[in-house]
Amino acid sequence: MKEIRTISIKCKTENTLEIAEMTEMQGGLKARTDVDYDKIKLSIIKYGFSFPFFIWKSGKTNYLLDGHGRFGTLCKMQKDGYLIPPLPVVYVECKNKAEAKEKLLRLNSQYGHMTVKSVLEFVGDDFELNTDEIALPDTTLSFDAVEEKDDSDSEEEGMELSEKYEVIVTCEDSAQQEEIFYQLTEQGLNVRVSTM
């Protein structure tokens, strides 16, 4: 007899919905690969369903404002035989579909960025970061080289003239970005990571 696997719920809200009661709103806004879905699946299996869906209710339709990757993954898992219990949701008020879309874009916006350094400082010694399990924002590595001061070119005492030179490397994913970052820092280069 085949074992029934159930998704564990690791957050609580006043409201829940069955997966069949939700409607995607995002459409093709974000592209996801099978690898992306596999990472989400591993996360759900390891940590459970840990964050509620944000929902805009319009009439009888419950539109997803976020969590489309988790939603798609849960649908795939349900087809594979997983039991998906009612899922925690938080209702977001919107006047109409246009406002709901505006809020969806703001929800997906990043008003700051993470770097390899900031992520590693955040993680600290609390746990080992496994970049195969998570998908941090795609980043670009930049290298700043400061030209040394040439006293003969400077008319003012103590004035430092410097130029910055930048090389941009576009990485396929956060794992490659982290690998290149460590290789270059080991070579003594001043490496700066930024998100594009």
C-alpha positions in Angstrom: 0.0 0.0 0.0 1.3 3.4 -1.0 2.1 5.8 1.9 0.2 9.0 1.9 2.5 12.0 2.5 1.0 15.0 4.1 2.3 18.6 4.0 2.8 20.0 7.5 1.5 23.5 8.2 4.0 25.6 10.2 2.1 28.9 10.5 -1.3 30.0 11.8 -3.8 32.5 10.6 -7.5 33.1 11.1 -8.4 31.9 7.6 -7.5 28.9 5.5 -8.4 27.8 1.9 -8.2 24.5 0.1 -5.7 24.7 -2.8 -8.6 24.2 -5.3 -10.2 27.4 -4.0 -7.3 29.6 -5.1 -6.8 31.3 -8.4 -3.4 32.4 -9.7 -3.2 36.1 -10.7 0.5 36.4 -11.6 0.4 34.7 -15.0 3.8 34.6 -16.6 5.3 37.5 -14.5 8.0 35.1 -13.2 9.5 32.2 -15.1 10.3 29.1 -13.2 12.3 26.0 -14.1 11.9 22.4 -12.9 15.0 23.1 -10.7 13.1 26.0 -9.1 10.1 23.8 -8.4 12.4 21.1 -7.0 14.0 23.6 -4.6 10.6 24.8 -3.4 9.4 21.2 -2.9 12.5 20.4 -0.8 11.9 23.5 1.3 8.2 22.6 1.9 9.2 19.0 2.8 12.0 20.1 5.1 10.3 23.1 6.8 6.6 22.7 6.1 4.3 25.3 4.8 5.8 28.2 6.8 4.3 31.4 5.3 0.7 32.2 4.5 -0.6 33.1 1.1 -1.7 36.7 0.5 -5.2 36.6 -1.1 -7.4 39.2 -2.7 -11.0 38.1 -2.6 -13.1 39.4 -5.5 -16.6 38.1 -5.5 -16.2 34.4 -5.1 -12.7 34.2 -6.5 -9.6 34.0 -4.2 -6.7 35.5 -6.2 -3.2 34.7 -5.1 -1.1 37.9 -4.7 2.0 36.0 -3.8 3.3 32.5 -3.4 2.8 31.4 -7.0 5.9 29.2 -6.9 4.7 27.5 -3.7 1.2 27.2 -5.2 2.5 25.6 -8.4 4.8 23.3 -6.4 1.9 22.2 -4.1 -0.3 21.5 -7.2 2.5 19.2 -8.6 3.0 17.6 -5.2 -0.8 16.9 -5.0 -0.7 15.2 -8.4 2.2 13.1 -7.0 0.1 11.9 -4.2 0.8 14.3 -1.4 -2.1 15.3 0.8 -2.4 19.1 0.9 -4.4 20.3 4.0 -6.2 23.7 4.1 -3.6 26.3 3.7 -3.2 29.5 5.9 -4.2 32.7 4.1 -4.2 36.4 4.8 -6.8 38.5 3.0 -5.5 41.8 1.4 -8.0 44.5 0.6 -8.0 45.9 -3.0 -10.5 48.2 -4.7 -10.2 46.4 -8.0 -8.0 44.1 -10.1 -5.8 47.0 -11.1 -5.0 47.8 -7.5 -4.5 44.1 -6.8 -1.9 44.0 -9.6 -0.2 47.1 -8.3 0.1 45.5 -4.8 1.3 42.3 -6.3 4.2 44.2 -8.1 5.0 46.0 -4.8 5.0 42.7 -2.9 7.5 41.3 -5.4 9.7 44.4 -5.5 13.0 44.6 -3.7 13.7 47.9 -2.1 17.1 46.7 -1.0 19.5 44.1 -2.0 21.5 41.3 -0.5 25.2 40.5 -1.2 27.1 37.4 -0.5 28.8 39.2 2.4 25.5 40.4 3.9 23.9 36.9 3.6 26.9 35.3 5.2 27.0 37.9 8.1 23.2 37.3 8.6 23.7 33.5 8.7 26.8 33.7 11.0 27.5 30.5 12.9 23.8 29.8 13.4 23.6 27.3 10.5 25.4 26.1 7.4 24.0 27.9 4.3 23.2 25.5 1.5 22.7 27.5 -1.7 21.4 24.4 -3.4 18.2 24.6 -1.3 17.5 28.3 -1.6 17.4 30.8 -4.5 18.7 34.2 -3.5 18.3 37.0 -6.1 20.6 36.7 -9.1 23.6 38.9 -8.6 26.5 40.4 -10.4 30.1 40.5 -9.1 31.9 43.7 -9.4 35.6 44.3 -8.8 36.8 47.7 -7.7 40.5 48.5 -8.4 41.7 51.8 -7.1 44.5 53.3 -9.0 47.3 54.2 -6.7 48.0 57.9 -6.1 50.7 59.4 -8.4 52.1 62.4 -6.6 53.5 63.9 -9.8 49.9 64.2 -11.2 48.5 65.9 -8.1 48.9 69.5 -7.5 47.4 69.6 -4.0 49.1 68.0 -1.0 47.2 65.1 0.4 44.6 65.0 -2.4 43.9 61.4 -3.5 42.8 60.9 -7.0 41.3 57.5 -7.7 39.5 55.9 -10.5 37.4 52.8 -10.2 37.4 50.0 -12.7 34.7 47.5 -12.8 34.4 44.0 -14.3 30.9 42.5 -14.4 30.4 38.8 -14.3 26.8 37.6 -14.8 26.3 34.3 -12.9 23.8 31.6 -13.8 22.7 31.2 -10.1 23.6 32.0 -6.6 25.8 28.9 -6.2 28.0 29.9 -9.1 28.1 33.5 -7.8 29.2 32.4 -4.4 31.9 30.1 -5.9 33.4 32.9 -8.0 33.2 35.3 -5.1 35.3 33.0 -2.9 37.8 32.2 -5.7 38.4 35.9 -6.3 38.7 36.9 -2.7 41.2 34.2 -2.1 43.3 35.8 -4.9 43.3 39.0 -2.9 40.9 41.0 -5.1 38.5 43.5 -3.7 35.2 42.0 -4.7 31.8 43.6 -4.4 28.5 41.8 -5.0 25.4 43.6 -6.2 22.0 42.7 -7.4 20.7 43.7 -10.8 
